[in-house]
Amino acid sequence: MLEAATVGVPTIGTAVGHIAEWAPAAAIAVPVGDSAALAEAIRRVLVDEDLRMRIARAAVRRAIAEDADHTRAR
């Protein structure tokens, strides 16, 4: 996810780890095991350019802010 975020690729996945922490501003999180919600989230990102770009920009900002020094400090 971090590698995708640094180049502006929006992330969609289950609500665990970084995806849960970054959602809803910098990622889209769906319930674990909910394949219909996952498919719908993917569809939304594919058809809604504003949503896709908003999430991508927020993810880039988070990835830059949460560098190794940030992680070490936490």
N, C-alpha and C positions, 0 to 999 in steps of 0.2 A: 504494500500500500504506500509506503513512504516513497519508494522509487517512482511510482505512478504519480503521486502528488507533486513531486518536484518538477515534473514535466507537464503538469496540468491535465492529467487524465483523471476524470471523476471516478470515485470508488463507490461501488454498491456491494453490500454483503450482509452477513448476519450480524446481529447486534451484540458483538463481542469485541474485546480489545480496542484497538485504535478506532475501528469503525464505530463502535458504540460511543466512544469518547468524542469523536469528531462530528457525529450526527447531531442535528440535521444540517448544520451550516456547511461542513466541509466533506460530508459523505452521506450516503443514504443507507440507513440500517433497517433491516427487516427482521422479523422474529425468526429464531432458529427453527429450521424444519418447515418453514412456510414457503414452499416453492412457488405458489401462486403470487404471493407478495413480492418475491424476488423477480419473477417474470414481469410483473407490473412495474416495478421500480426500474428495471432495465428498459422497458418500453417507454416510460416517461422520460428518461434521460436521452434516449435516442430521438424522440420527437420534439422535445422542448429545449431548444438551443439556449434560451435564457437560463433555465434551470441548470443545464449542463455547464455553462460558462460560469455561473455564480458559484457552483460547487467546486469547480476546477480552480477558480481564483482563490477561494477560501482555503482550499487544500494546499495550494502553493504557499500561502502565507503561514499556515500552521506548520508545514514541513520545514520551512526556513526557520521559524521561531523555535521549534522543538528539535534543535540540533543536539549534538553530543553533550555540549556544556549544560543545556537545559535538562537532558536526561540524567546526567551525573548529579546535578543539583537536587533533582527530585528524589 
